[in-house]
Amino acid sequence: MIRVLGCHGSIAARCHTTSFLLHDDILIDAGTGVGELRLDELARIDHILLSHSHLDHILSVPLLADSVIRLRQGAGGLSELRPIQVHALPETLAALQAHVLNGVIWPDFSRLPSVAHPILTLHPFQVGDELRFPARGGQAERVVQVLPAAHTVPGVGFGVETPQGLWVYSGDTGPNPALWQALSGQTIAQLVIETAFGNDEAHLADISGHLSPLSLARELRQLDGQVSVFITHPKPGEVPAVLSQIRALDSQHRIEPLREGQRFGAPVADD
């Protein structure tokens, strides 16, 4: 099951930045939506998958680390601390360490509470990798594809394998031919794709590596068949205008706004 914790490009009351929870132990991005989880839910997170290094997608990483250290220790104390594994492109991990976990913005929790037993461990991946996470709580092994994105910093999207097909999250991206090539021949259950700006600000979308309704329409023409499409990442005050422009598209796909609290599917079951 995938739960939407945040799906906006900025913050306001009841509007949180991007984060999804896969079952109860894997975060896909770590925006302000992570704050919707109770402390006991935060303590169950074992993995964080980051699409890129921008603040609205990573800012809960250091705060989460600080919140759960004591709760993730076993009976043996610090020696049994279960670290949270952060998975991202090497460039994203380097940015996280250099600009956030640097002792100036926040303590370096990849070395704390001790070098031998940190609360965060960093794990690089590359576009095209297939990440596998073990079965847990009666759920089958979780398989996540690392998909290409086209943004102003190195970035990725993710595809979670479910019985109905692939749940796809585009990450922050502008026009992205490589994504459609990677998805070619695969069954897509749902596509979560960003549209950060309205058509009146299409020039801003172009220079900042985002989509507008006009460029979204061009992207969706590259999808085979009919796909359920969910729009993420508009700014809180711009949601009605962006959605109105998207609904005016002549599209063969069913297009809906993504909503916080929405839930999707389940990972592929064991044979």
N, C-alpha and C positions, 0 to 999 in steps of 0.2 A: 504494500500500500504506500502511496505517495501522498503526503499532506502538504498543502500550500501554506507556508507560514508568512510569507511576504511576497508581493508581486508588483510593487510600485518602484518608480525611478527615484523617489525622494520620500520624505516623511510628512505626515500630518496625522490628526486624530484618526485612528483606525486604518491608517495606511502605513505599511511597513515595507522596507526594501527587501530585495530578493533572498528567499531561502525556502528550501523544500526539505521535508523529513521523509526519508525512505525507511519504512518500518519505524523502529524506535531508536536506531543506533547509527544511522548514516545521514549526515547533513549534506545537501547539495547547495552550495553557497551558504554564506553566513552573514546575511544582512540583519537589519533590525528585527525582522520577523522571528529570529531566534528567541527574542524576549517574550514571545507568546508562550514559551514552554515553562512548565513548573520546574522547580529546582531538581526534583527527583527525575524528571524527564531529561533535563540537561545532563545529569550524571550518567545516564545510560548511553550517551553518544560516544561511539568509539572511533568514528571516521568523519572527516570533513573533506568534501571534494570542492575545490575552488575553481571557478571558471576563469577568473582573471584577478588582477590586483587592485581594482578600483574600490574605494572605501565602502560604497554601498553594498558590496558583496563580501567584504572581509571583516567589517568592523566588530562583529560579535566573536571572532576567533579569540582575541586576547581576553575579552570579558568572560567568555565561557570558561576559558582555562582557569581564570582566577576564581570562578564560582565553585568549581567542582573538585578541587584538589583533595580536600579532606574527605569528601564523599566517595572518591574513587580509590582511597587507600583500603587495603585489606586489614585483617587482624594484626598483621605484622607491621603496620604503619607504613612509613615512607618506602621501605624496601618492597612493598607489595603494591605500590601505586601503579594503576593501569593507565598508561598514556593514551591520549587521543592522537590518532594518526591523521595528519593533514596531507592531503594528496593534491598536487597541482603541477603545472609546468615548472621547470627549473627557474624560469624568469619570474614567475609569480612568487615562488618560495623565497627567492633572493630579495624581491621587493618587500615581502612581508618582514623578513629579518632586518633589512637595512632601514626601513622607514617606519616600522611599527614596533617590532620586538627588539628595540635598540637601546633600552634603558632611558630614553628621553621621552618618547611618546608612551611607551609601556615597557615593563620589565620583559626580559627575554625568557619566556616560558619554555623555550626549547632547551634551556639550561637550568631551569628552576622547577621545583624547589631545590634540586641538586643536579649536577651534571650527569651523575650516574642514573638518576631517576627523575627525568623531566616530565612535566604534564603534557607537553606537546612533542611529537616526533614528526619530522618532515620527510615526505616521500615523493620524489619526482615521477611524473609520467610524461608521455608524449602523445601527440595526436595519432590516432589509430590504435592505441593500446586498448586492451580489454581488461578491465579491472574486475577481479573476482573477490567477493566477500563471503565468508563462510556462513553456512546455515545457522540460524539462531531462533530459539523459541518456537520450534516447529515449522519455521519457514525454510524454504529451499535456499541453496546458494544464490546470492545476488550477483548478477552480471551487468556491468555498466560499460558501455562503449564511450571512448573519448573522441569527440567529433570536432571538426574544424570550425573555427569562428573567424571573423574578419573585423577586428576592432582596432582602436588606437594603441593598445598595448597587446602583447601576446595573450591570446585567450582561446578558450575552447567552449564547446557545448557538450552535452551528455545524452546518451541514449540508454534507458533502463529497459532491460528485457522483461516482458510480461507475457502471460499466456495469450493475450490478444494481439501482441506485436510489440513494437518498440515505442516506449514513451520518450519523446524527444524534447529536449530543452535546448534552444538555440544558443544560450548565453547572450551576452551583448554582442551584436554583430550588425554590420552593414550588409550590402549585397554580397552573397557568399556562394559562388558556384561550387566550391569544394564540398560544402555541406550536402548539396543535392547529389553530387557524385558519390559521396560516402553512403548516402541513404538509398541509392538506386538498387532496386531489386528487393529491398526489405519492406516488410509490412509495418506500416506506421499506425499505431493505435491512436495516439494523440500527438499533436505537435504544439508545443508551447514556444511561441516565437515573439520576440520583442517588437514593439512599435513605440519608440520613445518620444516622437515628435509628430505634430500635425502637419498637414501639407503646407500650411503657411510658413512653417519653419523647416521645410525640406532641405534647405541649404545647410542648416545646422546639423541635421541628421547626417548629411553627406560628409561634412568635415569632421564629425565626431564619431564616426563609425557606428551609426545607428540606422534604423529604418523609419520611414514615414509611411502612411497608407499607400502612397503612389509606388514607392519602392517595394513595399510588402506585396502589392499586387503582382509586380514583375517576378518576385521570388516565388510566390505560390504557383505561378504558371509552370514552374519546373517540377512540381509534384505530380506523380502518377496517381490516377484514380481519384477517389474522393476521401478526404482526410478531415477529421475533427481538429480544428485549429483554435487555439486559445491565446489571446493577446496579453502580453505581460510588459511591464516596465514603463507605462506612461506616467508622467508626473501627476500627483494627486489632483491639482486644479485643472488639468487638461484632459482628464479621462473622458468626459462627455463628448467633447469636440473630436478627439481622436477616434472614439468608437463610432460616432456618427459618420465620419469620413470612411472608416473601414466598412461599415455596413452598406455604404453606397457602392462598394466595389462589385463589379460583375464577376463573381467567383463561383466556381463549382464546389467549393469547400464550405462546410459549415463553420462559421467564424463566430466565436463568443469571447467575451472578456474573461480573463482568469480572475478568480476571486479567492481572497484569503479564507482559509478553512476548507477549501475544496479538496476532495480526495479522489485519487485515481488508482485503479487496478491493484495488482499484486504481482510479484516476481514469478518467473517460470517455476512450476512445481517440478520436483524430482520425478524421474521416470518410475 
